[in-house]
Amino acid sequence: MKVTALHERFEIVFHCEDGRTLTAAEVWIPRPGPEEITVRFRGVDVFRTPARRLLDHLREMGFTVLDETLYAYVPHLSLGFTRVAGHEVPLDSDGEPLYFQAVLTGPAGYYDFMVAEG
């Protein structure tokens, strides 16, 4: 089950995989308006920092980043990003959206299945 909270400037989707328990929250890029809405992770603006640069910052912080061009995952932080846009946005040199369009955060271990523990 998904519950969507809509505001004129942003959207948040709450994921309840069993229909009762919140398992993840997905925040979409804030739209322009009179007041600035900023989503930050350790001081870095998630939606105004170019996607590739944001991933580099996360790697520099020592996190494992799985980059699949349109999607990126940071397993041990339980963060997932998408560059998929449903409207016209600035493009990067690779032809894909310059900025992430959404970030999903889940509980500890949410994306850990994506990395092999050794």
trRosetta pair geometry for C-beta under 8 A, 3 or more apart (Angstrom, degrees):
i j d omega theta_ij theta_ji phi_ij phi_ji
1 15 7.8 142 83 -161 51 46
1 16 4.5 -21 71 70 99 101
1 17 7.7 -164 30 -90 64 11
1 19 4.7 89 -8 -111 127 61
2 13 5.5 -11 -171 -174 113 104
2 14 6.9 149 -160 76 57 50
2 15 5.7 -22 -104 -103 80 60
2 16 7.3 179 -84 24 29 74
3 13 7.3 151 76 -160 43 54
3 14 4.4 -13 60 58 96 106
3 16 6.8 41 -8 -5 102 114
4 11 6.4 -13 -169 -169 100 103
4 12 7.4 158 -155 84 52 46
4 13 5.1 -20 -101 -104 76 76
4 14 7.7 -162 -75 20 29 71
5 11 6.9 158 82 -157 58 52
5 12 4.6 -2 54 59 108 94
5 13 7.7 -161 22 -77 69 30
5 14 7.1 56 -13 -15 102 103
6 11 5.5 -8 -110 -110 63 88
7 10 5.1 12 59 54 113 69
7 11 7.0 -161 30 -74 72 45
8 31 7.6 -97 139 60 59 129
8 33 7.5 101 111 -92 102 143
9 30 5.5 13 153 -162 95 88
9 31 4.9 -139 -150 54 56 88
9 32 8.0 -124 -137 75 97 17
9 33 4.9 -60 -104 -15 125 146
9 37 5.9 135 136 -8 130 145
10 27 7.1 -7 178 -166 121 86
10 28 6.2 166 -164 72 72 82
10 29 7.7 -138 -122 108 86 26
10 30 4.5 -37 -79 -106 109 72
10 31 6.8 -161 -66 9 53 78
10 37 6.1 -117 -42 123 132 163
11 27 7.8 152 88 -155 53 44
11 28 4.3 12 62 34 95 128
12 25 6.1 -6 -176 -175 106 100
12 26 6.8 154 -161 79 54 52
12 27 5.3 -15 -107 -101 85 67
12 28 7.3 -146 -76 11 38 80
13 25 7.2 158 81 -159 49 50
13 26 4.3 -9 57 57 98 108
13 28 7.6 66 -9 -30 96 102
14 22 5.8 -53 -174 -128 109 102
14 24 7.7 163 -159 88 45 49
14 25 5.5 -16 -106 -107 66 79
14 26 7.9 -155 -68 23 24 73
15 22 7.3 97 73 -158 52 58
15 23 5.2 -66 105 66 95 90
15 24 4.2 6 46 58 124 91
15 25 7.1 -149 15 -73 81 32
15 26 6.9 67 -27 -14 106 103
15 104 7.9 26 -5 -151 134 118
15 106 7.9 -34 61 -100 128 99
16 19 5.7 80 125 -120 109 11
16 20 6.3 161 179 37 121 16
16 21 6.0 146 -149 67 84 36
16 22 5.8 -48 -90 -90 83 41
16 23 6.3 133 -121 5 30 90
17 21 7.4 -32 47 72 74 89
17 23 4.6 -6 1 13 104 156
17 24 7.9 57 -35 9 104 97
18 21 5.3 28 47 28 114 99
18 23 7.5 112 4 -42 82 126
22 25 7.1 9 -178 -56 114 92
23 106 6.2 0 153 -142 70 101
23 107 6.7 -75 -156 -3 58 108
23 110 7.7 136 167 -116 87 113
24 104 5.5 19 171 -180 123 103
24 105 6.6 171 -155 86 77 39
24 106 4.0 -34 -98 -92 98 89
24 107 7.6 -104 -76 -6 67 69
24 110 6.5 106 -87 -141 111 147
25 104 7.1 170 87 -150 37 61
25 105 5.8 -10 59 57 84 87
25 106 8.0 168 19 -81 57 48
26 102 5.5 18 178 175 98 122
26 103 7.2 178 -150 90 58 36
26 104 4.3 -21 -99 -97 85 86
26 105 8.0 173 -83 18 41 58
27 39 6.0 151 120 -106 146 155
27 102 6.5 167 85 -153 43 72
27 103 5.6 -8 57 58 92 84
27 104 7.9 173 18 -85 62 38
27 105 7.9 14 1 3 102 100
28 101 6.5 -14 -151 155 79 74
28 102 4.7 -32 -103 -96 61 96
29 47 4.6 146 -127 -143 87 133
29 99 6.7 94 -111 119 143 120
29 100 7.2 167 -70 105 109 62
29 101 5.1 -78 -13 -150 120 47
29 102 6.7 -94 -23 -66 74 51
30 33 7.8 -87 162 14 103 107
30 37 3.8 -171 -132 79 164 121
30 38 7.7 -81 20 -68 146 25
30 39 7.2 160 -17 -17 109 102
30 47 6.5 143 23 80 81 164
33 37 7.4 37 44 -9 114 104
38 45 5.7 -71 -157 -123 103 102
38 47 7.8 -158 -143 44 52 103
38 48 7.4 -46 -126 2 89 125
39 45 7.1 96 69 -158 54 61
39 46 4.6 -48 102 39 100 120
39 47 5.7 69 44 -6 106 108
39 103 7.0 -176 135 32 146 134
40 43 6.0 2 179 -120 125 9
40 44 6.2 143 -155 66 78 35
40 45 5.6 -43 -95 -91 80 47
40 46 6.5 -170 -105 -15 23 86
41 44 5.6 -28 67 60 74 92
41 46 5.7 74 -4 -68 101 105
41 58 8.0 10 107 -88 137 97
41 79 7.6 20 -105 -103 157 158
42 61 6.8 100 77 -108 165 149
44 49 5.6 -16 177 -25 95 158
44 54 6.4 141 150 -127 131 80
44 57 5.2 124 -101 139 161 163
45 48 4.1 -15 125 48 136 99
45 49 5.2 145 74 -25 77 93
46 49 6.9 -50 -125 31 11 104
46 54 6.6 77 -139 -136 49 143
46 81 7.9 -152 -171 -109 105 118
46 100 6.4 -59 162 62 82 129
46 103 5.5 -41 172 -33 144 148
47 99 5.7 64 -170 170 56 127
47 100 6.3 -101 -106 71 60 84
47 103 8.0 -116 -62 -15 88 112
48 99 6.8 -13 -103 -122 21 139
49 53 5.3 -121 169 91 94 111
49 54 4.5 121 103 -70 117 93
49 57 7.1 -15 159 -4 155 143
49 99 7.5 120 70 -124 36 92
50 53 4.5 76 67 13 90 110
50 54 6.9 -161 89 -13 41 87
50 92 6.5 112 -162 -99 113 114
50 98 5.3 -65 -126 174 88 86
50 99 6.3 -94 -117 -82 40 65
51 54 5.7 -56 -148 32 28 113
51 55 6.6 26 157 -16 64 104
51 72 7.4 159 -177 -5 104 139
51 81 7.2 160 -140 143 100 139
51 83 5.6 -8 -90 -88 162 117
51 92 6.8 -87 39 -48 108 146
51 96 7.8 -57 46 108 153 111
51 97 7.1 88 -26 102 138 80
51 98 6.6 178 1 158 95 34
51 99 5.9 159 -44 -137 85 22
51 100 5.1 123 -102 -48 96 75
52 55 5.9 -55 -153 36 32 111
52 56 6.5 35 149 -20 64 105
52 92 6.7 122 -11 -148 116 153
53 56 5.5 -51 -150 35 35 115
53 57 6.5 41 150 -22 65 100
54 57 5.6 -49 -152 31 34 114
54 58 6.6 33 151 -18 64 103
54 81 7.7 148 106 -112 137 168
54 100 6.7 -64 50 -13 159 120
55 58 5.6 -52 -150 35 35 112
55 59 6.5 37 151 -18 66 103
55 65 5.1 129 -162 179 93 156
55 67 5.8 54 -155 -87 157 122
55 72 5.7 -106 -95 -155 121 160
56 59 5.6 -53 -149 37 33 112
56 60 6.3 36 152 -20 66 106
57 60 5.6 -56 -148 37 31 113
57 61 6.5 32 151 -20 64 105
58 61 5.6 -54 -152 34 33 113
58 63 4.8 -57 168 59 88 124
58 65 5.2 108 98 -73 121 124
58 74 5.7 -101 -178 -97 144 136
58 77 7.9 -101 -152 5 119 153
59 62 7.8 81 176 -49 34 10
59 63 6.6 -98 -92 64 31 70
59 65 5.3 -75 -67 6 89 127
63 74 5.2 12 156 -155 135 113
63 76 6.5 -152 -142 57 89 105
63 77 6.0 -8 -136 -24 141 121
64 74 6.9 143 80 -147 59 61
64 75 6.0 -17 83 35 115 102
64 76 6.4 87 33 4 103 108
64 115 6.1 50 124 -94 156 152
65 72 6.2 -6 -175 -175 96 111
65 73 7.5 152 -159 77 50 45
65 74 5.7 -24 -103 -92 68 81
66 72 6.5 162 84 -159 56 57
66 73 4.4 -7 56 57 109 95
66 74 7.7 -170 20 -74 76 33
66 75 6.9 59 -7 -32 118 99
66 114 5.8 -92 -11 142 167 132
66 115 7.3 -146 -54 -68 125 93
67 72 4.9 -7 -110 -112 62 100
68 71 4.6 -4 66 65 112 86
68 72 6.6 -175 26 -80 70 48
68 73 7.8 30 0 -2 108 94
69 83 7.4 -89 143 36 57 136
69 94 7.1 -137 -144 141 101 147
69 96 6.2 165 172 -44 91 163
70 82 6.4 9 154 -155 78 73
70 83 4.9 -122 -146 53 54 98
70 84 5.5 52 -178 -55 115 84
70 96 6.2 -141 -89 -145 73 139
71 80 6.9 -12 -170 -175 99 95
71 81 6.7 154 -158 84 50 59
71 82 5.4 -16 -102 -103 74 71
71 83 7.4 -129 -61 14 35 80
71 84 7.8 0 -65 -20 80 103
72 80 7.3 166 87 -157 48 51
72 81 4.5 -5 57 55 93 109
72 100 7.7 -85 34 -98 114 122
73 79 7.2 159 -157 91 48 58
73 80 5.0 -11 -107 -108 78 79
73 81 7.5 -159 -71 21 36 72
73 111 4.9 -167 -174 -172 122 151
73 114 5.7 26 107 72 154 169
74 77 4.3 -2 118 42 114 115
74 78 7.6 -36 90 29 79 17
74 79 4.3 10 49 57 108 102
74 80 7.7 -153 25 -71 66 40
74 111 7.3 98 76 68 35 147
75 78 7.3 18 -177 -72 33 43
75 111 4.2 -130 -117 104 64 98
75 112 5.0 111 177 -93 110 44
75 114 5.3 -151 -87 57 122 105
75 115 4.9 -130 17 -4 169 119
76 112 6.7 68 -84 -94 56 92
76 115 7.9 -34 -41 30 87 148
78 105 6.0 74 114 -163 93 63
78 106 4.4 -119 178 66 115 76
78 107 6.3 -135 -147 84 165 21
78 108 6.2 -119 -34 -104 138 24
78 109 6.9 5 -79 38 115 25
78 110 3.9 84 -139 29 105 113
78 111 5.8 160 -121 11 49 93
78 112 7.9 -34 -79 -33 80 82
79 103 6.2 -21 -163 -170 97 103
79 104 7.1 145 -159 77 46 55
79 105 5.7 -16 -101 -99 68 75
79 111 7.6 -67 49 8 33 143
80 103 7.1 151 79 -160 47 53
80 104 4.3 -11 59 56 99 106
80 105 7.9 -171 23 -71 71 33
80 106 7.7 30 -1 -6 107 107
80 110 8.0 -104 -24 116 110 122
80 111 6.2 152 -63 -73 101 139
81 100 4.5 -61 -170 -133 114 139
81 102 7.1 163 -152 87 50 54
81 103 5.3 -18 -100 -104 75 74
81 104 7.7 -157 -69 20 31 73
82 100 6.6 105 68 -159 36 85
82 101 5.7 -51 98 56 85 95
82 102 5.0 7 47 54 103 95
82 104 7.9 48 -11 -12 100 102
83 96 5.2 51 129 158 144 115
83 97 4.3 -179 -180 56 91 105
83 99 7.6 158 -127 96 83 30
83 100 5.8 -80 -83 -112 64 51
83 101 6.1 105 -151 -2 25 96
84 97 7.5 -158 -69 5 6 133
84 101 6.1 -102 71 43 47 141
84 102 7.9 -27 58 21 83 108
85 88 7.6 99 126 -113 131 4
85 89 4.6 -111 -143 2 172 131
85 97 4.9 119 -19 -74 123 140
85 101 4.9 -179 -84 -83 76 147
89 97 4.8 21 89 -127 131 104
89 98 7.0 -143 138 27 100 84
89 99 7.1 -111 168 44 131 92
89 101 7.2 -129 -44 -86 169 108
90 97 7.2 83 77 -154 54 63
90 98 4.4 -25 106 11 98 132
90 99 7.1 58 62 -1 102 96
91 95 5.8 -13 -179 -153 130 30
91 96 6.6 142 -149 75 85 16
91 97 6.4 -73 -108 -100 56 29
91 98 6.0 139 179 -40 8 86
92 95 7.3 -44 72 20 68 20
92 96 5.7 -12 40 66 105 70
92 97 7.0 35 -7 111 94 23
92 98 4.5 139 -58 -101 78 62
97 100 7.6 117 108 -97 120 17
97 101 6.1 18 117 -43 167 105
100 103 6.2 57 135 -60 139 86
105 110 8.0 136 174 28 40 160
106 110 3.0 103 92 -99 131 162
106 111 7.1 129 46 -27 127 82
107 110 5.6 127 57 -56 56 101
109 112 4.6 -49 -148 6 60 130
111 114 5.1 -21 171 9 83 122
112 115 6.4 -67 -162 41 52 94
112 117 8.0 16 174 -50 103 109
